[in-house]
Amino acid sequence: MTHLTLGPRYEISILNEQGVSKTEIGRNLGKHRSTVIRELKRNSDGRNGQYKAELAQKKSCTRHKQKNKHKNFTADVKDYVTYWLKKAGRGHIPNRTDISQRPAVVDKKQRIGDLEIDLIIGKNHKGALLTINDRATGVLKMAHIKGKETKDVEIMTKELLEDWIPFIHTITSDNGKEFANHEAIAGKEEPTKT
């Protein structure tokens, strides 16, 4: 149902004063008679029962502003979720470098060795496909891995990149937790133990 605006309310007011039936007013507006009945009931003057377009518009706007908007994610819910996510360590990649800090030359796609890495999860979350793409040349390396665990991703990434090491400048990934071992992949820390 579309809400009535001031124009149709003027029409309701005039036709109602002339004694036109609710059904006929509805036909003139292209609305069902129940819309007209509801409008007259809700937005007439509470003291004298008269329906005036300006008053009806004000009452409608006030009611709409005061309507308790349905909020699923309240401040309390947000605090609760944030607390438990920090306890679980989810959504956090240690020492992550933001994409805004990536060198501008990477966006030009002219330098070999600026790579993008991604993980495509298989149907029913069974297996995954690890893809590594050079932005300049479009050369693609990919491999099937058994899952999306960080250790599996780390091992396969190192294996795929072994012969590219001398040419690598940057590797860009999304913020998926499967790339949390990015420092081990880059050789900035000891490999994680299994």
RAZIGI-V379377 format. One record per backbone hydrogen bond with DSSP energy under -0.5 kcal/mol. NH is the residue of the N-H (numbers start at 1). CO is the residue of the C=O. If there is no record, write none. Layout:
BEGIN
{{NH	CO} {NH	CO}}
END
This chain:
BEGIN
{{9	5} {10	6} {11	7} {12	8} {13	9} {14	10} {15	11} {16	12} {17	13} {18	14} {19	16} {20	15} {25	21} {26	22} {27	23} {28	24} {29	25} {30	26} {31	26} {35	32} {36	32} {37	33} {38	34} {39	35} {40	36} {41	37} {42	38} {43	39} {44	40} {45	50} {49	45} {52	50} {56	52} {57	53} {58	54} {59	55} {60	56} {61	57} {62	58} {63	59} {64	60} {65	61} {66	62} {67	63} {69	67} {71	69} {72	70} {74	72} {78	74} {79	75} {80	76} {81	77} {82	78} {83	79} {84	80} {85	81} {86	82} {87	83} {88	84} {89	85} {90	85} {92	89} {94	92} {96	93} {98	96} {101	98} {102	99} {106	103} {107	103} {107	104} {108	104} {108	105} {109	106} {110	105} {114	111} {115	113} {115	170} {116	133} {117	172} {118	131} {120	129} {121	119} {122	127} {125	122} {126	123} {127	125} {127	146} {128	145} {129	120} {130	128} {130	143} {131	118} {131	129} {132	141} {133	116} {134	139} {135	114} {135	133} {138	134} {141	132} {143	130} {145	128} {153	149} {154	150} {155	151} {156	152} {157	153} {158	154} {159	155} {160	156} {161	157} {162	158} {162	159} {164	161} {165	161} {165	162} {167	164} {168	164} {168	165} {169	113} {170	113} {172	115} {179	176} {180	177} {182	179} {185	181} {186	182} {187	183} {187	184} {188	183} {189	183}}
END
